[in-house]
Amino acid sequence: MTMPTIQEFLIVARPLAQQSAIGIGIVLIGAMLIFSDWRLALAAFAILQVLGGILLTRLLPAEWALLQWVAGGLVAVMWFLSARRVDTVRRRQHGLPWWRPDWRFNPSTLLRLALVLLLLVVVYTQKPTYPLPKLPTDLARFATFLALSGLVGLGLGDRPLRWGLCLSMWVLAANFAIHALQVDANTVGLLAGLEILLGFAISYLIVVDGARFWRNPEDA
């Protein structure tokens, strides 16, 4: 069995992504904003980057659009390594096994859940869309949803990883708005570089934020 080419994959994946982009996005962004376990949040982030890359093929050549996968994948790996480093030390200090999910239900979690549900109601009843020149209506609606979700998440964020996830949503929304107006290699590379720089900054902040709770200096 041979691996499908990019074009063969997009023939199958693009119609599915177009029909259910908002629905899938709501599930993924809900997981990113509500769940306290960083592994679930990063898995949802990775799938959202794949979805964004598929949708961008409507505005860009496939090879350029799928650069979103490369940049998003590098960022996800950086955040995974940083969060895993902090989580490993924390679990060692508290004697917790690595496989146990990190579930925390507190007022902050319930508030995030309530606002995500409110955002869901607004999206499906009002269908907010910020019209942009040359951007198809369904992509404009998806980009608007990403921007609104990122704004909600930044307002509720209490850790660098959640800040990074929400800022990445803004960068992804900006990809749709900018590429609808201008398509060239420099712009694609600039936005991918911005994503990677954001990944480096958030990776550093994840470690610094987690190191505050390390009991022993040698854990650094």
Sequence and secondary structure as in RCSB ss.txt:
>XXXX:A:sequence
MTMPTIQEFLIVARPLAQQSAIGIGIVLIGAMLIFSDWRLALAAFAILQVLGGILLTRLLPAEWALLQWVAGGLV
AVMWFLSARRVDTVRRRQHGLPWWRPDWRFNPSTLLRLALVLLLLVVVYTQKPTYPLPKLPTDLARFATFLALSG
LVGLGLGDRPLRWGLCLSMWVLAANFAIHALQVDANTVGLLAGLEILLGFAISYLIVVDGARFWRNPEDA
>XXXX:A:secstr
     HHHHHHHHHHHHHHHHHHHHHHHHHHHHH   HHHHHHHHHHHHHHHHHHHTTTS HHHHTHHHHHHHHH
HHHHHHHHHHHHHHHHHHHT  TTS     SHHHHHHHHHHHHHHHHHHHH      TT  HHHHHHHHHHHHHH
HHHHHH  SHHHHHHHHHHHHHHHHHHHHHH   HHHHHHHHHHHHHHHHHHHHHHHHHHHTT SSGGG 
